Amino acid sequence: MSSILTNNAAMIALQTLTQTSKDMTTTQSHISTGLRVTSAADNAAYWTIATKMKSDNDVNSSITDALNLGSSTIDVAIAAMNSSKDLIAQIKAKLTTAAQPGVDRTAVQADIAQLQKQLKSVSDSAAVSGQNWVSVDSGATGYNPIKSTLASMSRDTSGTLTLGTIDIDVSKIALFDAAATGATGGILDKERTVGTTTANLATLDVSALTDSAADSATLADYIQIADETLNDVTTAASNLGSVKSRISAQQTFISQLSDAITSGVGSLVDADMNKESTKLQALQVQQQLGVQSLSLANQSTQLILRLFGNG
């Protein structure tokens, strides 16, 4: 039935054209943004998952920064250890020279004193961002010997976040401790007892020693103290190296994890540009056909006028 009040063909064509226009707008948005899910309205489930994953990846970025800082701090501490190791070896050599009868021990002590000052200078300079792990003050208010580097983030089934750290006890690697007393302190300034001699490498003095049997025994004890100190510094450097290796491994893992999360987010929300491009071309054809269909439907009323005109 033909009607001048209701043009069903035109309404159907208009509805089809309107839907095609909406689809084109959506496809063009996918192409321009590169995303097929830009809001919860597009796909609530995927959008929620992707948002959480992106948030977790931002945390991983902060963790990477923390690991980089921790790695730098350890690098500086290791550099201080290596330099100290060489200085201690020189002091040990000087002590061996002082053990020779007839040697001017005052002159030898002058050299040792300079090496001792350099040990302190090296330790005090080994600071990164206000943190110094080899020159500490255990008596300071709020002092905590455990230094932590943020290393990981995990989320349990309930969504609760947990941060993991890599810890190191600096009381076992510190070269100097401002609060050192007796056998307690840093590797260099704590008192060591060998035989009947008690001294620390940072302050021992050979200038007053003579060639007497007792003083010769003291010099031998000093050499042993220097050797024990050197061994402790070597051990501390080795421990730092192990922590450094762990941090490096964690840095690699966090980088790979971040890439995996980014890939996962992409699989959820990224648009397939080949598919969207093909779809856009098809919609453009549909739009053209829709316009022609609507035009033909609107012409049907003109045919009715012609019927009345012929009558």
Stockholm file with secondary structure:
# STOCKHOLM 1.0

chainA/1-311         MSSILTNNAAMIALQTLTQTSKDMTTTQSHISTGLRVTSAADNAAYWTIATKMKSDNDVNSSITDALNLGSSTIDVAIAAMNSSKDLIAQIKAKLTTAAQPGVDRTAVQADIAQLQKQLKSVSDSAAVSGQNWVSVDSGATGYNPIKSTLASMSRDTSGTLTLGTIDIDVSKIALFDAAATGATGGILDKERTVGTTTANLATLDVSALTDSAADSATLADYIQIADETLNDVTTAASNLGSVKSRISAQQTFISQLSDAITSGVGSLVDADMNKESTKLQALQVQQQLGVQSLSLANQSTQLILRLFGNG
#=GR chainA/1-311 SS CCCSSCCHHHHHHHHHHHHHHHHHHHHHHHHHHSBSCCSTTTCHHHHHHHHHHHHHHHHHHHHHHHHHHHHHHHHHHHHHHHHHHHHHHHHHHHHHHHTSTTCCHHHHHHHHHHHHHHHHHHHHHCEETTEESSEECTTSTTCCSEEEEEEEEEECTTCCEEEEEEEEEGGGTCSEETTCBTTBSCTTTSCEEETTEEECTTTCCCTTCCSSHHHHHHHHHHHHHHHHHHHHHHHHHHHHHHHHHHHHHHHHHHHHHHHHHHHHHHHHHBCCHHHHHHHHHHHHHHHHHHHHHHHHHHHHHHHHHHHHHHC
#=GC SS_cons         CCCSSCCHHHHHHHHHHHHHHHHHHHHHHHHHHSBSCCSTTTCHHHHHHHHHHHHHHHHHHHHHHHHHHHHHHHHHHHHHHHHHHHHHHHHHHHHHHHTSTTCCHHHHHHHHHHHHHHHHHHHHHCEETTEESSEECTTSTTCCSEEEEEEEEEECTTCCEEEEEEEEEGGGTCSEETTCBTTBSCTTTSCEEETTEEECTTTCCCTTCCSSHHHHHHHHHHHHHHHHHHHHHHHHHHHHHHHHHHHHHHHHHHHHHHHHHHHHHHHHHBCCHHHHHHHHHHHHHHHHHHHHHHHHHHHHHHHHHHHHHHC
//
